[in-house]
């Protein structure tokens, strides 16, 4: 999963197209308190884990992630990723991390850090 950085102000930070499986980004700096994804699927789901120094960050593991499950008629493709006991990424701001996207039967187009 190659990551392409985009500079446009509102553009997604990364672009990934993949029909399922697991994608690990190269190290990226968390520049916003929320993580948004552009994801479409019919029956699948997406979870995200944040990794630092090769290990899952406690509280931001795949198990902690609330699965993103668009319904089959959803026109929306942009979703906010959340973790059970966290209100966002505030405590990780400015850290260099890797994002691990794990999803089934879907296409992940992009992600970005937002407000």
VENDA-V314269 format. One record per residue. N is the residue number from 1. RES is the residue in one small letter. PHI is phi in degrees with one decimal (* if undefined). Layout:
N & RES & PHI
N & RES & PHI
This chain:
1 & x & *
2 & x & -74.9
3 & x & -109.1
4 & x & -115.8
5 & x & -81.1
6 & x & -122.1
7 & x & -98.4
8 & x & -53.3
9 & x & -52.7
10 & x & -96.1
11 & x & -69.3
12 & x & -70.5
13 & x & -70.6
14 & x & -138.6
15 & x & -126.7
16 & x & -140.9
17 & x & -124.2
18 & x & -161.1
19 & x & -99.4
20 & x & 130.4
21 & x & 107.2
22 & x & -133.7
23 & x & -128.9
24 & x & -115.4
25 & x & -76.4
26 & x & -72.2
27 & x & -58.8
28 & x & -130.8
29 & x & -91.7
30 & x & -76.2
31 & x & -114.4
32 & x & -151.9
33 & x & -77.9
34 & x & -133.3
35 & x & -115.0
36 & x & -112.5
37 & x & -126.0
38 & x & -110.0
39 & x & -143.3
40 & x & -130.6
41 & x & -165.0
42 & x & -103.9
43 & x & -116.8
44 & x & -90.5
45 & x & -154.7
46 & x & -130.7
47 & x & -129.4
48 & x & -129.7
49 & x & -117.9
50 & x & -102.6
51 & x & -120.7
52 & x & -130.8
53 & x & 53.8
54 & x & 81.2
55 & x & -123.9
56 & x & -62.5
57 & x & -80.2
58 & x & -53.6
59 & x & 92.0
60 & x & -124.6
61 & x & -86.3
62 & x & -58.3
63 & x & -65.1
64 & x & -77.6
65 & x & -72.3
66 & x & -79.8
67 & x & -60.7
68 & x & -87.3
69 & x & -130.2
70 & x & -63.2
71 & x & -87.7
72 & x & -64.8
73 & x & -101.1
74 & x & -66.3
75 & x & -86.2
76 & x & -70.3
77 & x & -124.2
78 & x & -102.2
79 & x & -136.3
80 & x & -93.9
81 & x & -90.9
82 & x & -130.2
83 & x & -122.0
84 & x & -47.1
85 & x & -107.3
86 & x & -123.6
87 & x & -92.7
88 & x & 163.6
89 & x & -106.5
90 & x & -49.4
91 & x & -72.5
92 & x & -107.2
93 & x & -52.9
94 & x & 72.5
95 & x & -82.8
96 & x & -91.7
97 & x & -136.2
98 & x & -114.2
99 & x & -103.5
100 & x & -110.2
101 & x & -98.6
102 & x & -124.5
103 & x & -150.7
104 & x & -120.7
105 & x & 45.4
106 & x & -155.8
107 & x & -125.8
108 & x & -99.7
109 & x & -94.7
110 & x & -165.9
111 & x & -144.2
112 & x & -157.4
113 & x & -94.2
114 & x & -128.7
115 & x & -85.4
